[in-house]
Amino acid sequence: MGVKFEPKILAFLCKWCSYASADLAGVSRFQYPSNIRVMLTMCSGRVDPVFVMEGLSSGFDGVFVFG
C-alpha cells in the first residue's frame, strides 16, 4: 500500500526549441524526474503519430511532443 506510482514518460523534444531548454536546465544543474525519457527530434512536426502509439504500447504511461 505504500508504493508510490511514478508514470514512465516519453518526451519528444524539438532540437531547436524545447531540447535547448532541457539542455540549459542540465547545464544549470536543475534536476528533472528520472522517469522521463527524452528523444531528440529535428522538429516536433516530424514526430509521426505511429511513434506516439509505439511509445504507449511499449509500456510508457504518457507521451509528450514538445515544440
PDBQT receptor file of N, H, CA, C and O in Angstrom, charges set to zero:
ATOM      1  N   MET A   1       0.811  -1.203   0.000  1.00  0.00    +0.000 N 
ATOM      2  CA  MET A   1       0.000   0.000   0.000  1.00  0.00    +0.000 C 
ATOM      3  C   MET A   1       0.850   1.262   0.000  1.00  0.00    +0.000 C 
ATOM      4  O   MET A   1       0.365   2.328  -0.378  1.00  0.00    +0.000 OA
ATOM      5  N   GLY A   2       2.090   1.164   0.410  1.00  0.00    +0.000 N 
ATOM      6  H   GLY A   2       2.484   0.297   0.716  1.00  0.00    +0.000 HD
ATOM      7  CA  GLY A   2       2.932   2.343   0.486  1.00  0.00    +0.000 C 
ATOM      8  C   GLY A   2       3.712   2.620  -0.790  1.00  0.00    +0.000 C 
ATOM      9  O   GLY A   2       4.604   3.469  -0.794  1.00  0.00    +0.000 OA
ATOM     10  N   VAL A   3       3.392   1.920  -1.872  1.00  0.00    +0.000 N 
ATOM     11  H   VAL A   3       2.668   1.230  -1.869  1.00  0.00    +0.000 HD
ATOM     12  CA  VAL A   3       4.124   2.104  -3.118  1.00  0.00    +0.000 C 
ATOM     13  C   VAL A   3       3.559   3.309  -3.859  1.00  0.00    +0.000 C 
ATOM     14  O   VAL A   3       2.356   3.395  -4.107  1.00  0.00    +0.000 OA
ATOM     15  N   LYS A   4       4.448   4.241  -4.207  1.00  0.00    +0.000 N 
ATOM     16  H   LYS A   4       5.425   4.171  -4.005  1.00  0.00    +0.000 HD
ATOM     17  CA  LYS A   4       4.026   5.449  -4.916  1.00  0.00    +0.000 C 
ATOM     18  C   LYS A   4       4.144   5.212  -6.424  1.00  0.00    +0.000 C 
ATOM     19  O   LYS A   4       5.176   4.742  -6.903  1.00  0.00    +0.000 OA
ATOM     20  N   PHE A   5       3.100   5.532  -7.156  1.00  0.00    +0.000 N 
ATOM     21  H   PHE A   5       2.261   5.914  -6.767  1.00  0.00    +0.000 HD
ATOM     22  CA  PHE A   5       3.089   5.362  -8.607  1.00  0.00    +0.000 C 
ATOM     23  C   PHE A   5       3.857   6.502  -9.268  1.00  0.00    +0.000 C 
ATOM     24  O   PHE A   5       3.573   7.676  -9.031  1.00  0.00    +0.000 OA
ATOM     25  N   GLU A   6       4.834   6.140 -10.099  1.00  0.00    +0.000 N 
ATOM     26  H   GLU A   6       5.065   5.186 -10.290  1.00  0.00    +0.000 HD
ATOM     27  CA  GLU A   6       5.564   7.119 -10.897  1.00  0.00    +0.000 C 
ATOM     28  C   GLU A   6       5.419   6.732 -12.358  1.00  0.00    +0.000 C 
ATOM     29  O   GLU A   6       5.970   5.717 -12.783  1.00  0.00    +0.000 OA
ATOM     30  N   PRO A   7       4.692   7.516 -13.130  1.00  0.00    +0.000 N 
ATOM     31  CA  PRO A   7       4.481   7.154 -14.533  1.00  0.00    +0.000 C 
ATOM     32  C   PRO A   7       5.770   7.280 -15.339  1.00  0.00    +0.000 C 
ATOM     33  O   PRO A   7       6.585   8.169 -15.092  1.00  0.00    +0.000 OA
ATOM     34  N   LYS A   8       5.943   6.385 -16.301  1.00  0.00    +0.000 N 
ATOM     35  H   LYS A   8       5.281   5.663 -16.502  1.00  0.00    +0.000 HD
ATOM     36  CA  LYS A   8       7.055   6.478 -17.239  1.00  0.00    +0.000 C 
ATOM     37  C   LYS A   8       6.613   7.375 -18.390  1.00  0.00    +0.000 C 
ATOM     38  O   LYS A   8       5.586   7.124 -19.021  1.00  0.00    +0.000 OA
ATOM     39  N   ILE A   9       7.386   8.417 -18.660  1.00  0.00    +0.000 N 
ATOM     40  H   ILE A   9       8.220   8.621 -18.148  1.00  0.00    +0.000 HD
ATOM     41  CA  ILE A   9       7.033   9.406 -19.669  1.00  0.00    +0.000 C 
ATOM     42  C   ILE A   9       8.067   9.396 -20.782  1.00  0.00    +0.000 C 
ATOM     43  O   ILE A   9       9.270   9.403 -20.521  1.00  0.00    +0.000 OA
ATOM     44  N   LEU A  10       7.598   9.379 -22.021  1.00  0.00    +0.000 N 
ATOM     45  H   LEU A  10       6.621   9.372 -22.233  1.00  0.00    +0.000 HD
ATOM     46  CA  LEU A  10       8.453   9.524 -23.189  1.00  0.00    +0.000 C 
ATOM     47  C   LEU A  10       8.237  10.930 -23.735  1.00  0.00    +0.000 C 
ATOM     48  O   LEU A  10       7.104  11.329 -24.001  1.00  0.00    +0.000 OA
ATOM     49  N   ALA A  11       9.318  11.674 -23.900  1.00  0.00    +0.000 N 
ATOM     50  H   ALA A  11      10.238  11.350 -23.683  1.00  0.00    +0.000 HD
ATOM     51  CA  ALA A  11       9.215  13.061 -24.364  1.00  0.00    +0.000 C 
ATOM     52  C   ALA A  11      10.006  13.236 -25.656  1.00  0.00    +0.000 C 
ATOM     53  O   ALA A  11      11.212  12.990 -25.698  1.00  0.00    +0.000 OA
ATOM     54  N   PHE A  12       9.317  13.662 -26.700  1.00  0.00    +0.000 N 
ATOM     55  H   PHE A  12       8.338  13.862 -26.666  1.00  0.00    +0.000 HD
ATOM     56  CA  PHE A  12       9.965  14.018 -27.954  1.00  0.00    +0.000 C 
ATOM     57  C   PHE A  12      10.236  15.518 -27.914  1.00  0.00    +0.000 C 
ATOM     58  O   PHE A  12       9.303  16.314 -27.806  1.00  0.00    +0.000 OA
ATOM     59  N   LEU A  13      11.504  15.907 -28.001  1.00  0.00    +0.000 N 
ATOM     60  H   LEU A  13      12.262  15.261 -28.089  1.00  0.00    +0.000 HD
ATOM     61  CA  LEU A  13      11.883  17.310 -27.891  1.00  0.00    +0.000 C 
ATOM     62  C   LEU A  13      12.475  17.811 -29.208  1.00  0.00    +0.000 C 
ATOM     63  O   LEU A  13      13.367  17.184 -29.778  1.00  0.00    +0.000 OA
ATOM     64  N   CYS A  14      11.974  18.934 -29.673  1.00  0.00    +0.000 N 
ATOM     65  H   CYS A  14      11.249  19.444 -29.210  1.00  0.00    +0.000 HD
ATOM     66  CA  CYS A  14      12.482  19.578 -30.879  1.00  0.00    +0.000 C 
ATOM     67  C   CYS A  14      13.896  20.102 -30.613  1.00  0.00    +0.000 C 
ATOM     68  O   CYS A  14      14.145  20.753 -29.597  1.00  0.00    +0.000 OA
ATOM     69  N   LYS A  15      14.816  19.812 -31.532  1.00  0.00    +0.000 N 
ATOM     70  H   LYS A  15      14.614  19.283 -32.357  1.00  0.00    +0.000 HD
ATOM     71  CA  LYS A  15      16.212  20.224 -31.352  1.00  0.00    +0.000 C 
ATOM     72  C   LYS A  15      16.346  21.740 -31.218  1.00  0.00    +0.000 C 
ATOM     73  O   LYS A  15      17.200  22.216 -30.469  1.00  0.00    +0.000 OA
ATOM     74  N   TRP A  16      15.537  22.488 -31.914  1.00  0.00    +0.000 N 
ATOM     75  H   TRP A  16      14.843  22.102 -32.522  1.00  0.00    +0.000 HD
ATOM     76  CA  TRP A  16      15.707  23.940 -31.979  1.00  0.00    +0.000 C 
ATOM     77  C   TRP A  16      14.919  24.688 -30.906  1.00  0.00    +0.000 C 
ATOM     78  O   TRP A  16      15.198  25.860 -30.655  1.00  0.00    +0.000 OA
ATOM     79  N   CYS A  17      13.963  24.056 -30.281  1.00  0.00    +0.000 N 
ATOM     80  H   CYS A  17      13.737  23.104 -30.486  1.00  0.00    +0.000 HD
ATOM     81  CA  CYS A  17      13.128  24.761 -29.294  1.00  0.00    +0.000 C 
ATOM     82  C   CYS A  17      13.281  24.152 -27.903  1.00  0.00    +0.000 C 
ATOM     83  O   CYS A  17      14.026  24.659 -27.064  1.00  0.00    +0.000 OA
ATOM     84  N   SER A  18      12.575  23.077 -27.680  1.00  0.00    +0.000 N 
ATOM     85  H   SER A  18      11.970  22.665 -28.361  1.00  0.00    +0.000 HD
ATOM     86  CA  SER A  18      12.481  22.529 -26.331  1.00  0.00    +0.000 C 
ATOM     87  C   SER A  18      13.728  21.777 -25.884  1.00  0.00    +0.000 C 
ATOM     88  O   SER A  18      14.014  21.740 -24.687  1.00  0.00    +0.000 OA
ATOM     89  N   TYR A  19      14.486  21.174 -26.810  1.00  0.00    +0.000 N 
ATOM     90  H   TYR A  19      14.254  21.204 -27.782  1.00  0.00    +0.000 HD
ATOM     91  CA  TYR A  19      15.696  20.473 -26.389  1.00  0.00    +0.000 C 
ATOM     92  C   TYR A  19      16.730  21.464 -25.857  1.00  0.00    +0.000 C 
ATOM     93  O   TYR A  19      17.471  21.155 -24.924  1.00  0.00    +0.000 OA
ATOM     94  N   ALA A  20      16.777  22.652 -26.454  1.00  0.00    +0.000 N 
ATOM     95  H   ALA A  20      16.175  22.903 -27.212  1.00  0.00    +0.000 HD
ATOM     96  CA  ALA A  20      17.701  23.682 -25.964  1.00  0.00    +0.000 C 
ATOM     97  C   ALA A  20      17.354  24.065 -24.521  1.00  0.00    +0.000 C 
ATOM     98  O   ALA A  20      18.247  24.321 -23.714  1.00  0.00    +0.000 OA
ATOM     99  N   SER A  21      16.076  24.102 -24.205  1.00  0.00    +0.000 N 
ATOM    100  H   SER A  21      15.350  23.893 -24.862  1.00  0.00    +0.000 HD
ATOM    101  CA  SER A  21      15.656  24.401 -22.830  1.00  0.00    +0.000 C 
ATOM    102  C   SER A  21      16.056  23.284 -21.873  1.00  0.00    +0.000 C 
ATOM    103  O   SER A  21      16.522  23.549 -20.764  1.00  0.00    +0.000 OA
ATOM    104  N   ALA A  22      15.876  22.044 -22.298  1.00  0.00    +0.000 N 
ATOM    105  H   ALA A  22      15.497  21.829 -23.198  1.00  0.00    +0.000 HD
ATOM    106  CA  ALA A  22      16.269  20.913 -21.455  1.00  0.00    +0.000 C 
ATOM    107  C   ALA A  22      17.783  20.899 -21.261  1.00  0.00    +0.000 C 
ATOM    108  O   ALA A  22      18.269  20.586 -20.174  1.00  0.00    +0.000 OA
ATOM    109  N   ASP A  23      18.516  21.233 -22.300  1.00  0.00    +0.000 N 
ATOM    110  H   ASP A  23      18.121  21.487 -23.182  1.00  0.00    +0.000 HD
ATOM    111  CA  ASP A  23      19.974  21.289 -22.201  1.00  0.00    +0.000 C 
ATOM    112  C   ASP A  23      20.406  22.393 -21.244  1.00  0.00    +0.000 C 
ATOM    113  O   ASP A  23      21.323  22.201 -20.445  1.00  0.00    +0.000 OA
ATOM    114  N   LEU A  24      19.756  23.540 -21.321  1.00  0.00    +0.000 N 
ATOM    115  H   LEU A  24      19.012  23.697 -21.971  1.00  0.00    +0.000 HD
ATOM    116  CA  LEU A  24      20.069  24.644 -20.415  1.00  0.00    +0.000 C 
ATOM    117  C   LEU A  24      19.768  24.257 -18.967  1.00  0.00    +0.000 C 
ATOM    118  O   LEU A  24      20.517  24.616 -18.058  1.00  0.00    +0.000 OA
ATOM    119  N   ALA A  25      18.683  23.530 -18.755  1.00  0.00    +0.000 N 
ATOM    120  H   ALA A  25      18.075  23.239 -19.494  1.00  0.00    +0.000 HD
ATOM    121  CA  ALA A  25      18.361  23.078 -17.402  1.00  0.00    +0.000 C 
ATOM    122  C   ALA A  25      19.453  22.153 -16.881  1.00  0.00    +0.000 C 
ATOM    123  O   ALA A  25      19.811  22.219 -15.705  1.00  0.00    +0.000 OA
ATOM    124  N   GLY A  26      19.984  21.293 -17.741  1.00  0.00    +0.000 N 
ATOM    125  H   GLY A  26      19.693  21.239 -18.697  1.00  0.00    +0.000 HD
ATOM    126  CA  GLY A  26      21.061  20.403 -17.329  1.00  0.00    +0.000 C 
ATOM    127  C   GLY A  26      22.338  21.150 -17.023  1.00  0.00    +0.000 C 
ATOM    128  O   GLY A  26      23.025  20.841 -16.050  1.00  0.00    +0.000 OA
ATOM    129  N   VAL A  27      22.663  22.137 -17.852  1.00  0.00    +0.000 N 
ATOM    130  H   VAL A  27      22.105  22.388 -18.643  1.00  0.00    +0.000 HD
ATOM    131  CA  VAL A  27      23.871  22.940 -17.625  1.00  0.00    +0.000 C 
ATOM    132  C   VAL A  27      23.736  23.736 -16.328  1.00  0.00    +0.000 C 
ATOM    133  O   VAL A  27      24.714  23.937 -15.608  1.00  0.00    +0.000 OA
ATOM    134  N   SER A  28      22.513  24.188 -16.039  1.00  0.00    +0.000 N 
ATOM    135  H   SER A  28      21.719  24.025 -16.623  1.00  0.00    +0.000 HD
ATOM    136  CA  SER A  28      22.264  24.965 -14.819  1.00  0.00    +0.000 C 
ATOM    137  C   SER A  28      22.098  24.074 -13.587  1.00  0.00    +0.000 C 
ATOM    138  O   SER A  28      21.848  24.564 -12.486  1.00  0.00    +0.000 OA
ATOM    139  N   ARG A  29      22.239  22.763 -13.784  1.00  0.00    +0.000 N 
ATOM    140  H   ARG A  29      22.443  22.365 -14.678  1.00  0.00    +0.000 HD
ATOM    141  CA  ARG A  29      22.145  21.757 -12.724  1.00  0.00    +0.000 C 
ATOM    142  C   ARG A  29      20.765  21.671 -12.085  1.00  0.00    +0.000 C 
ATOM    143  O   ARG A  29      20.635  21.311 -10.915  1.00  0.00    +0.000 OA
ATOM    144  N   PHE A  30      19.731  22.006 -12.865  1.00  0.00    +0.000 N 
ATOM    145  H   PHE A  30      19.837  22.299 -13.815  1.00  0.00    +0.000 HD
ATOM    146  CA  PHE A  30      18.369  21.739 -12.420  1.00  0.00    +0.000 C 
ATOM    147  C   PHE A  30      18.092  20.262 -12.653  1.00  0.00    +0.000 C 
ATOM    148  O   PHE A  30      18.545  19.692 -13.646  1.00  0.00    +0.000 OA
ATOM    149  N   GLN A  31      17.367  19.655 -11.762  1.00  0.00    +0.000 N 
ATOM    150  H   GLN A  31      16.999  20.118 -10.956  1.00  0.00    +0.000 HD
ATOM    151  CA  GLN A  31      17.060  18.239 -11.908  1.00  0.00    +0.000 C 
ATOM    152  C   GLN A  31      15.615  18.076 -12.350  1.00  0.00    +0.000 C 
ATOM    153  O   GLN A  31      14.718  18.783 -11.891  1.00  0.00    +0.000 OA
ATOM    154  N   TYR A  32      15.416  17.126 -13.253  1.00  0.00    +0.000 N 
ATOM    155  H   TYR A  32      16.144  16.552 -13.625  1.00  0.00    +0.000 HD
ATOM    156  CA  TYR A  32      14.058  16.758 -13.602  1.00  0.00    +0.000 C 
ATOM    157  C   TYR A  32      13.890  15.273 -13.286  1.00  0.00    +0.000 C 
ATOM    158  O   TYR A  32      14.880  14.555 -13.150  1.00  0.00    +0.000 OA
ATOM    159  N   PRO A  33      12.671  14.818 -13.169  1.00  0.00    +0.000 N 
ATOM    160  CA  PRO A  33      12.440  13.444 -12.709  1.00  0.00    +0.000 C 
ATOM    161  C   PRO A  33      13.130  12.397 -13.582  1.00  0.00    +0.000 C 
ATOM    162  O   PRO A  33      13.246  12.561 -14.797  1.00  0.00    +0.000 OA
ATOM    163  N   SER A  34      13.578  11.339 -12.953  1.00  0.00    +0.000 N 
ATOM    164  H   SER A  34      13.484  11.206 -11.966  1.00  0.00    +0.000 HD
ATOM    165  CA  SER A  34      14.284  10.285 -13.675  1.00  0.00    +0.000 C 
ATOM    166  C   SER A  34      13.347   9.378 -14.462  1.00  0.00    +0.000 C 
ATOM    167  O   SER A  34      13.814   8.534 -15.227  1.00  0.00    +0.000 OA
ATOM    168  N   ASN A  35      12.055   9.532 -14.294  1.00  0.00    +0.000 N 
ATOM    169  H   ASN A  35      11.676  10.218 -13.673  1.00  0.00    +0.000 HD
ATOM    170  CA  ASN A  35      11.107   8.696 -15.031  1.00  0.00    +0.000 C 
ATOM    171  C   ASN A  35      10.755   9.281 -16.400  1.00  0.00    +0.000 C 
ATOM    172  O   ASN A  35       9.864   8.766 -17.076  1.00  0.00    +0.000 OA
ATOM    173  N   ILE A  36      11.435  10.340 -16.815  1.00  0.00    +0.000 N 
ATOM    174  H   ILE A  36      12.158  10.759 -16.266  1.00  0.00    +0.000 HD
ATOM    175  CA  ILE A  36      11.221  10.942 -18.132  1.00  0.00    +0.000 C 
ATOM    176  C   ILE A  36      12.352  10.510 -19.053  1.00  0.00    +0.000 C 
ATOM    177  O   ILE A  36      13.526  10.663 -18.716  1.00  0.00    +0.000 OA
ATOM    178  N   ARG A  37      11.999   9.971 -20.213  1.00  0.00    +0.000 N 
ATOM    179  H   ARG A  37      11.045   9.847 -20.487  1.00  0.00    +0.000 HD
ATOM    180  CA  ARG A  37      12.973   9.592 -21.233  1.00  0.00    +0.000 C 
ATOM    181  C   ARG A  37      12.850  10.567 -22.389  1.00  0.00    +0.000 C 
ATOM    182  O   ARG A  37      11.761  10.784 -22.919  1.00  0.00    +0.000 OA
ATOM    183  N   VAL A  38      13.969  11.149 -22.771  1.00  0.00    +0.000 N 
ATOM    184  H   VAL A  38      14.854  10.973 -22.340  1.00  0.00    +0.000 HD
ATOM    185  CA  VAL A  38      13.983  12.201 -23.792  1.00  0.00    +0.000 C 
ATOM    186  C   VAL A  38      14.450  11.633 -25.120  1.00  0.00    +0.000 C 
ATOM    187  O   VAL A  38      15.452  10.921 -25.187  1.00  0.00    +0.000 OA
ATOM    188  N   MET A  39      13.713  11.956 -26.179  1.00  0.00    +0.000 N 
ATOM    189  H   MET A  39      12.899  12.534 -26.125  1.00  0.00    +0.000 HD
ATOM    190  CA  MET A  39      14.095  11.621 -27.542  1.00  0.00    +0.000 C 
ATOM    191  C   MET A  39      14.257  12.937 -28.304  1.00  0.00    +0.000 C 
ATOM    192  O   MET A  39      13.325  13.737 -28.377  1.00  0.00    +0.000 OA
ATOM    193  N   LEU A  40      15.418  13.149 -28.858  1.00  0.00    +0.000 N 
ATOM    194  H   LEU A  40      16.175  12.498 -28.798  1.00  0.00    +0.000 HD
ATOM    195  CA  LEU A  40      15.693  14.352 -29.641  1.00  0.00    +0.000 C 
ATOM    196  C   LEU A  40      15.140  14.177 -31.052  1.00  0.00    +0.000 C 
ATOM    197  O   LEU A  40      15.392  13.160 -31.698  1.00  0.00    +0.000 OA
ATOM    198  N   THR A  41      14.391  15.162 -31.530  1.00  0.00    +0.000 N 
ATOM    199  H   THR A  41      14.187  15.988 -31.006  1.00  0.00    +0.000 HD
ATOM    200  CA  THR A  41      13.898  15.171 -32.904  1.00  0.00    +0.000 C 
ATOM    201  C   THR A  41      14.340  16.467 -33.572  1.00  0.00    +0.000 C 
ATOM    202  O   THR A  41      14.583  17.469 -32.900  1.00  0.00    +0.000 OA
ATOM    203  N   MET A  42      14.441  16.441 -34.865  1.00  0.00    +0.000 N 
ATOM    204  H   MET A  42      14.244  15.627 -35.411  1.00  0.00    +0.000 HD
ATOM    205  CA  MET A  42      14.842  17.653 -35.587  1.00  0.00    +0.000 C 
ATOM    206  C   MET A  42      13.725  18.692 -35.570  1.00  0.00    +0.000 C 
ATOM    207  O   MET A  42      13.993  19.894 -35.596  1.00  0.00    +0.000 OA
ATOM    208  N   CYS A  43      12.480  18.235 -35.526  1.00  0.00    +0.000 N 
ATOM    209  H   CYS A  43      12.262  17.259 -35.505  1.00  0.00    +0.000 HD
ATOM    210  CA  CYS A  43      11.335  19.144 -35.476  1.00  0.00    +0.000 C 
ATOM    211  C   CYS A  43      10.163  18.387 -34.860  1.00  0.00    +0.000 C 
ATOM    212  O   CYS A  43       9.947  17.214 -35.167  1.00  0.00    +0.000 OA
ATOM    213  N   SER A  44       9.421  19.042 -34.008  1.00  0.00    +0.000 N 
ATOM    214  H   SER A  44       9.596  19.994 -33.758  1.00  0.00    +0.000 HD
ATOM    215  CA  SER A  44       8.287  18.373 -33.372  1.00  0.00    +0.000 C 
ATOM    216  C   SER A  44       7.198  18.034 -34.387  1.00  0.00    +0.000 C 
ATOM    217  O   SER A  44       6.410  17.113 -34.169  1.00  0.00    +0.000 OA
ATOM    218  N   GLY A  45       7.152  18.770 -35.487  1.00  0.00    +0.000 N 
ATOM    219  H   GLY A  45       7.792  19.518 -35.664  1.00  0.00    +0.000 HD
ATOM    220  CA  GLY A  45       6.174  18.479 -36.535  1.00  0.00    +0.000 C 
ATOM    221  C   GLY A  45       6.490  17.197 -37.292  1.00  0.00    +0.000 C 
ATOM    222  O   GLY A  45       5.635  16.684 -38.013  1.00  0.00    +0.000 OA
ATOM    223  N   ARG A  46       7.701  16.672 -37.141  1.00  0.00    +0.000 N 
ATOM    224  H   ARG A  46       8.395  17.089 -36.555  1.00  0.00    +0.000 HD
ATOM    225  CA  ARG A  46       8.097  15.452 -37.842  1.00  0.00    +0.000 C 
ATOM    226  C   ARG A  46       7.844  14.190 -37.018  1.00  0.00    +0.000 C 
ATOM    227  O   ARG A  46       8.142  13.087 -37.476  1.00  0.00    +0.000 OA
ATOM    228  N   VAL A  47       7.302  14.337 -35.816  1.00  0.00    +0.000 N 
ATOM    229  H   VAL A  47       7.060  15.233 -35.444  1.00  0.00    +0.000 HD
ATOM    230  CA  VAL A  47       7.014  13.165 -34.984  1.00  0.00    +0.000 C 
ATOM    231  C   VAL A  47       5.755  12.499 -35.534  1.00  0.00    +0.000 C 
ATOM    232  O   VAL A  47       4.663  13.067 -35.502  1.00  0.00    +0.000 OA
ATOM    233  N   ASP A  48       5.936  11.306 -36.029  1.00  0.00    +0.000 N 
ATOM    234  H   ASP A  48       6.823  10.845 -36.055  1.00  0.00    +0.000 HD
ATOM    235  CA  ASP A  48       4.835  10.546 -36.616  1.00  0.00    +0.000 C 
ATOM    236  C   ASP A  48       3.930  10.028 -35.495  1.00  0.00    +0.000 C 
ATOM    237  O   ASP A  48       4.437   9.569 -34.471  1.00  0.00    +0.000 OA
ATOM    238  N   PRO A  49       2.626  10.087 -35.658  1.00  0.00    +0.000 N 
ATOM    239  CA  PRO A  49       1.724   9.548 -34.632  1.00  0.00    +0.000 C 
ATOM    240  C   PRO A  49       1.985   8.074 -34.316  1.00  0.00    +0.000 C 
ATOM    241  O   PRO A  49       1.653   7.606 -33.227  1.00  0.00    +0.000 OA
ATOM    242  N   VAL A  50       2.570   7.349 -35.255  1.00  0.00    +0.000 N 
ATOM    243  H   VAL A  50       2.839   7.729 -36.140  1.00  0.00    +0.000 HD
ATOM    244  CA  VAL A  50       2.918   5.948 -35.008  1.00  0.00    +0.000 C 
ATOM    245  C   VAL A  50       3.944   5.851 -33.881  1.00  0.00    +0.000 C 
ATOM    246  O   VAL A  50       3.900   4.912 -33.086  1.00  0.00    +0.000 OA
ATOM    247  N   PHE A  51       4.869   6.812 -33.802  1.00  0.00    +0.000 N 
ATOM    248  H   PHE A  51       4.906   7.576 -34.447  1.00  0.00    +0.000 HD
ATOM    249  CA  PHE A  51       5.872   6.815 -32.730  1.00  0.00    +0.000 C 
ATOM    250  C   PHE A  51       5.206   6.995 -31.372  1.00  0.00    +0.000 C 
ATOM    251  O   PHE A  51       5.618   6.387 -30.383  1.00  0.00    +0.000 OA
ATOM    252  N   VAL A  52       4.186   7.825 -31.332  1.00  0.00    +0.000 N 
ATOM    253  H   VAL A  52       3.852   8.319 -32.135  1.00  0.00    +0.000 HD
ATOM    254  CA  VAL A  52       3.446   8.041 -30.080  1.00  0.00    +0.000 C 
ATOM    255  C   VAL A  52       2.758   6.744 -29.665  1.00  0.00    +0.000 C 
ATOM    256  O   VAL A  52       2.818   6.350 -28.501  1.00  0.00    +0.000 OA
ATOM    257  N   MET A  53       2.112   6.088 -30.610  1.00  0.00    +0.000 N 
ATOM    258  H   MET A  53       2.064   6.408 -31.556  1.00  0.00    +0.000 HD
ATOM    259  CA  MET A  53       1.418   4.836 -30.314  1.00  0.00    +0.000 C 
ATOM    260  C   MET A  53       2.398   3.728 -29.924  1.00  0.00    +0.000 C 
ATOM    261  O   MET A  53       2.098   2.919 -29.046  1.00  0.00    +0.000 OA
ATOM    262  N   GLU A  54       3.561   3.686 -30.568  1.00  0.00    +0.000 N 
ATOM    263  H   GLU A  54       3.805   4.343 -31.281  1.00  0.00    +0.000 HD
ATOM    264  CA  GLU A  54       4.570   2.688 -30.206  1.00  0.00    +0.000 C 
ATOM    265  C   GLU A  54       5.105   2.931 -28.801  1.00  0.00    +0.000 C 
ATOM    266  O   GLU A  54       5.376   1.983 -28.064  1.00  0.00    +0.000 OA
ATOM    267  N   GLY A  55       5.256   4.195 -28.432  1.00  0.00    +0.000 N 
ATOM    268  H   GLY A  55       5.036   4.964 -29.032  1.00  0.00    +0.000 HD
ATOM    269  CA  GLY A  55       5.690   4.509 -27.074  1.00  0.00    +0.000 C 
ATOM    270  C   GLY A  55       4.700   4.014 -26.042  1.00  0.00    +0.000 C 
ATOM    271  O   GLY A  55       5.089   3.448 -25.020  1.00  0.00    +0.000 OA
ATOM    272  N   LEU A  56       3.427   4.225 -26.305  1.00  0.00    +0.000 N 
ATOM    273  H   LEU A  56       3.111   4.685 -27.135  1.00  0.00    +0.000 HD
ATOM    274  CA  LEU A  56       2.394   3.776 -25.373  1.00  0.00    +0.000 C 
ATOM    275  C   LEU A  56       2.313   2.251 -25.317  1.00  0.00    +0.000 C 
ATOM    276  O   LEU A  56       2.131   1.671 -24.247  1.00  0.00    +0.000 OA
ATOM    277  N   SER A  57       2.448   1.610 -26.478  1.00  0.00    +0.000 N 
ATOM    278  H   SER A  57       2.595   2.081 -27.347  1.00  0.00    +0.000 HD
ATOM    279  CA  SER A  57       2.372   0.144 -26.483  1.00  0.00    +0.000 C 
ATOM    280  C   SER A  57       3.639  -0.496 -25.922  1.00  0.00    +0.000 C 
ATOM    281  O   SER A  57       3.635  -1.678 -25.578  1.00  0.00    +0.000 OA
ATOM    282  N   SER A  58       4.733   0.282 -25.827  1.00  0.00    +0.000 N 
ATOM    283  H   SER A  58       4.737   1.242 -26.107  1.00  0.00    +0.000 HD
ATOM    284  CA  SER A  58       5.986  -0.236 -25.271  1.00  0.00    +0.000 C 
ATOM    285  C   SER A  58       6.053  -0.132 -23.761  1.00  0.00    +0.000 C 
ATOM    286  O   SER A  58       7.038  -0.546 -23.150  1.00  0.00    +0.000 OA
ATOM    287  N   GLY A  59       5.010   0.420 -23.154  1.00  0.00    +0.000 N 
ATOM    288  H   GLY A  59       4.210   0.757 -23.650  1.00  0.00    +0.000 HD
ATOM    289  CA  GLY A  59       4.980   0.457 -21.695  1.00  0.00    +0.000 C 
ATOM    290  C   GLY A  59       5.055   1.839 -21.088  1.00  0.00    +0.000 C 
ATOM    291  O   GLY A  59       4.993   1.971 -19.866  1.00  0.00    +0.000 OA
ATOM    292  N   PHE A  60       5.187   2.884 -21.909  1.00  0.00    +0.000 N 
ATOM    293  H   PHE A  60       5.237   2.777 -22.902  1.00  0.00    +0.000 HD
ATOM    294  CA  PHE A  60       5.174   4.234 -21.352  1.00  0.00    +0.000 C 
ATOM    295  C   PHE A  60       3.747   4.611 -20.970  1.00  0.00    +0.000 C 
ATOM    296  O   PHE A  60       2.791   4.246 -21.654  1.00  0.00    +0.000 OA
ATOM    297  N   ASP A  61       3.619   5.337 -19.879  1.00  0.00    +0.000 N 
ATOM    298  H   ASP A  61       4.396   5.633 -19.323  1.00  0.00    +0.000 HD
ATOM    299  CA  ASP A  61       2.300   5.765 -19.411  1.00  0.00    +0.000 C 
ATOM    300  C   ASP A  61       1.833   7.041 -20.089  1.00  0.00    +0.000 C 
ATOM    301  O   ASP A  61       0.636   7.329 -20.116  1.00  0.00    +0.000 OA
ATOM    302  N   GLY A  62       2.767   7.805 -20.635  1.00  0.00    +0.000 N 
ATOM    303  H   GLY A  62       3.739   7.571 -20.613  1.00  0.00    +0.000 HD
ATOM    304  CA  GLY A  62       2.423   9.041 -21.326  1.00  0.00    +0.000 C 
ATOM    305  C   GLY A  62       3.495   9.418 -22.325  1.00  0.00    +0.000 C 
ATOM    306  O   GLY A  62       4.668   9.082 -22.161  1.00  0.00    +0.000 OA
ATOM    307  N   VAL A  63       3.073  10.122 -23.362  1.00  0.00    +0.000 N 
ATOM    308  H   VAL A  63       2.120  10.395 -23.495  1.00  0.00    +0.000 HD
ATOM    309  CA  VAL A  63       3.996  10.589 -24.392  1.00  0.00    +0.000 C 
ATOM    310  C   VAL A  63       3.729  12.068 -24.622  1.00  0.00    +0.000 C 
ATOM    311  O   VAL A  63       2.591  12.476 -24.852  1.00  0.00    +0.000 OA
ATOM    312  N   PHE A  64       4.797  12.875 -24.557  1.00  0.00    +0.000 N 
ATOM    313  H   PHE A  64       5.722  12.544 -24.370  1.00  0.00    +0.000 HD
ATOM    314  CA  PHE A  64       4.690  14.301 -24.827  1.00  0.00    +0.000 C 
ATOM    315  C   PHE A  64       5.457  14.635 -26.096  1.00  0.00    +0.000 C 
ATOM    316  O   PHE A  64       6.499  14.043 -26.377  1.00  0.00    +0.000 OA
ATOM    317  N   VAL A  65       4.942  15.574 -26.849  1.00  0.00    +0.000 N 
ATOM    318  H   VAL A  65       4.096  16.055 -26.621  1.00  0.00    +0.000 HD
ATOM    319  CA  VAL A  65       5.671  16.116 -28.001  1.00  0.00    +0.000 C 
ATOM    320  C   VAL A  65       5.811  17.604 -27.739  1.00  0.00    +0.000 C 
ATOM    321  O   VAL A  65       4.830  18.347 -27.776  1.00  0.00    +0.000 OA
ATOM    322  N   PHE A  66       7.047  18.038 -27.471  1.00  0.00    +0.000 N 
ATOM    323  H   PHE A  66       7.844  17.434 -27.441  1.00  0.00    +0.000 HD
ATOM    324  CA  PHE A  66       7.310  19.435 -27.153  1.00  0.00    +0.000 C 
ATOM    325  C   PHE A  66       7.906  20.144 -28.361  1.00  0.00    +0.000 C 
ATOM    326  O   PHE A  66       8.777  19.606 -29.044  1.00  0.00    +0.000 OA
ATOM    327  N   GLY A  67       7.429  21.351 -28.617  1.00  0.00    +0.000 N 
ATOM    328  H   GLY A  67       6.721  21.789 -28.063  1.00  0.00    +0.000 HD
ATOM    329  CA  GLY A  67       7.955  22.122 -29.725  1.00  0.00    +0.000 C 
ATOM    330  C   GLY A  67       8.274  23.525 -29.304  1.00  0.00    +0.000 C 
ATOM    331  O   GLY A  67       8.732  24.325 -30.120  1.00  0.00    +0.000 OA
TER     332      GLY A  67
